[in-house]
Amino acid sequence: MTVTVSTMFISVHDPEQALAFYRDALGLEVRNDVTAGEFRWVTLGAPGQDVSIVLSQPHGGRSQTEGDALLTLVTQGAMQAAIFAAEDLDATFEKLRASGAEVLQEPVSQPWGARDCAFRDPSGNLIRIAQA
């Protein structure tokens, strides 16, 4: 039996701001963009990979109380979102920094062997990028 990663969700408070980060700065491609009432879900992925990342709003499909609680966690930066890999970490870092993304850590070699950097997306999610 083989299990693979298919889809992951990242909660964002503003889909347009999130697209500026994930699509425009990070380089993911939009695969689907769905609006249902006042909510929007955008599915993205890295070119050549089958893994989908769904950007969803905290209140979409949740009760008001659950959505409020999730929104609070997201905007406080309490949620970890994803770790990406880049062939050229320095170039990726500079592209994200130039986009205005909040830099948390410049590229550095970690004690556990990885060389990575860290940002916050526009919703406050922690995003790490490691050298591939």
C-alpha positions in Angstrom: 0.0 0.0 0.0 1.4 3.4 -1.0 0.2 6.6 0.5 1.0 10.0 -1.0 0.2 13.6 -0.1 -2.6 14.9 -2.2 -3.9 18.1 -0.7 -3.2 20.5 2.2 -5.1 23.5 3.4 -3.8 26.9 4.5 -6.2 29.3 6.2 -5.9 32.8 4.9 -8.0 35.9 5.8 -7.7 37.6 2.3 -7.5 35.4 -0.8 -6.2 38.2 -3.0 -3.3 39.0 -0.6 -2.6 35.3 -0.3 -2.4 35.0 -4.1 0.1 37.8 -4.3 2.3 35.8 -2.0 1.8 32.2 -3.1 1.2 32.7 -6.8 3.1 35.9 -7.7 6.0 35.8 -5.3 6.4 32.1 -4.6 5.6 31.0 -8.1 2.8 28.5 -7.5 0.2 28.0 -10.3 -3.5 28.5 -9.8 -5.4 25.2 -10.5 -8.9 26.2 -9.4 -10.6 29.3 -8.0 -14.0 28.8 -6.5 -16.4 31.3 -5.0 -19.3 30.1 -2.9 -21.4 33.0 -1.5 -19.0 35.3 0.3 -16.2 32.8 0.6 -13.4 31.8 -1.8 -11.2 28.8 -2.1 -8.1 28.9 -4.4 -6.2 25.7 -5.2 -2.6 26.1 -6.2 0.3 23.8 -6.8 4.0 23.8 -7.8 4.5 23.2 -11.5 5.2 19.5 -12.1 3.8 18.3 -8.8 0.5 16.7 -8.1 0.2 18.1 -4.5 -2.5 20.8 -4.2 -2.5 23.6 -1.7 -6.0 25.0 -1.0 -6.1 28.6 0.4 -9.3 28.8 2.3 -10.9 31.5 4.5 -11.4 30.6 8.2 -15.2 31.0 8.2 -15.8 29.0 5.0 -17.6 25.8 6.0 -17.4 26.5 9.7 -19.6 28.0 12.4 -19.1 31.6 13.3 -17.5 30.6 16.6 -15.1 28.1 14.9 -14.3 30.6 12.1 -13.6 33.4 14.6 -11.3 31.1 16.7 -9.4 30.0 13.6 -9.1 33.6 12.3 -7.6 34.7 15.6 -5.0 31.9 15.5 -4.1 32.7 11.9 -3.8 36.5 12.3 -1.7 36.0 15.4 0.8 33.8 13.5 0.0 30.8 15.6 -0.4 28.4 12.7 2.4 26.8 10.8 1.5 26.4 7.2 4.1 24.7 5.0 7.7 24.0 4.3 8.7 24.4 0.6 11.9 23.4 -1.2 13.7 25.6 -3.7 16.6 24.7 -6.0 18.0 28.2 -5.5 17.2 29.3 -2.0 19.0 32.6 -2.2 17.2 33.7 -5.4 13.8 32.5 -3.9 14.6 34.4 -0.7 15.4 37.6 -2.6 12.3 37.3 -4.8 10.0 36.9 -1.7 11.8 39.8 0.2 11.4 42.0 -2.9 7.7 41.3 -2.9 7.4 42.8 0.6 6.8 39.5 2.4 7.7 39.6 6.1 11.1 38.1 6.6 11.5 36.0 9.8 14.9 34.4 9.0 17.4 35.0 6.2 19.0 31.9 4.6 21.1 30.0 7.2 22.5 26.6 7.7 20.7 24.9 10.5 22.3 22.5 13.1 20.2 19.6 11.8 21.7 20.0 8.3 19.1 22.0 6.4 19.8 25.4 4.9 16.5 27.4 5.0 14.8 30.7 5.5 11.4 31.8 6.9 8.7 34.2 6.1 5.1 35.0 7.2 2.5 35.1 4.5 0.0 38.0 4.5 -2.3 36.1 6.9 0.5 35.5 9.4 1.2 31.8 8.6 4.8 30.7 9.0 6.4 29.6 5.7 9.8 28.0 5.6 11.8 27.4 2.4 14.6 24.9 2.4 17.4 24.4 -0.2 16.4 21.5 -2.3 
